[in-house]
Amino acid sequence: MRWLLCWLLLLPQWTLCQQYVPGQTYWSADGYIEYRCGSLPLIITAPHGGYLSPDSLPTRVCPGATTVQDGFTLELAQAIDSMYALNHACRPHVIISHLHRRKLDPNRDSSEASCDDARSMAIWRAFHGFVQAARDTVQQRHGKGLLLDLHGHAHTLQRIELGYQLTGDHLRSGDSAINSAFRAQRSGIRSLVMLNLGAQTHSQLLRGPQALGTWLHASGYPSVPSQQDPTPQAGEPFFSGGYITERHGSMFGGTVDAIQLEHYMTGIRNTAANRARYADTLRLVTNRFLATHYFGSTAFLTACVAAPNALPLQGHSSPWFRLYPNPGSAFYLDSDANAELQLFDIHGKRMFKQSVAAGTQLISPALPAGVYLLMLQSEKQLVGWVRWVKTQ
Ligand SMILES: [Zn+2]
């Protein structure tokens, strides 16, 4: 009926008509934009970490076009998703551009993003259509939520720059100016300023004791603005936010806020171990921020247990397969159907793949000890996920 309605109305945005299922991954028609549909009130975007430079798309050479990749921010988004998968039943929405920035810049308006190439512009629309779909879902399911837009900077000062659509001048203008209705209405967290549970002011939310930057700083990742570093000094470089946080935050309405996170390289992005450590810190800090200011508890982390991406911590009791022992050095898989088994490491890299027949069999993957995500997909396309801990 919904599809029929869409046909009859000839809606231009197909994304309005499509149902996305938590735990499933969707790709734009060209395959360059990835959307991992989640179930948390959290959206992660990675617009500048892509690697693909197909000849079929023109290189962006229009005046003012920035084409530098934000190194390893694609992997950082994957690591954050993996950390949620390892620790909670629910996962964030994740939208990734796999195109190199020399081909597309989703963090610009459509003209600058594509240098007015029609095909690139269609890919840009796919990126923002996925973000919009995630936003709509978050608003419908949770009433409110948060988008974190991931970037990397090359500034000398090694600190995370949090972009709330407030420039360095704005942050230096003092708390009373920041707390004015005029400035709050132009903030990427406009909705939170009006609705937050502790009735905190705009300035407190940016750099008070319970600000995101304050908790990141206290966790070993220097950040501005924060209580420890309230504002960039005059003359210091600072990214204040971009097209994604402006368009998809609450500045122009809605109850999903947006913050741009500009990360330094060494210690955050440069190695898989650093990305994993930072991703886990960001997970903890974001959960705390959402619980403190948005929801009053961490119940949002488990509210999706019945969703397809639920990840039982030990063992498994899926309707159609069972795995045991867990943890273990190997495991028995008891499946009702022929299926394909895959194991992923915490960075999302596939480490093992095997076809399995219905019945019980012993699986002994030659992998180092560690935590893996096991995915089993049956011939009927039923998909199940388990966290499997491999011992020595
Ligand atoms: Zn960037």
Residues whose N, C-alpha, C, O or C-beta is under 5 A from the ligand:
A	BS01	ZN	H48 D70 H151 G152
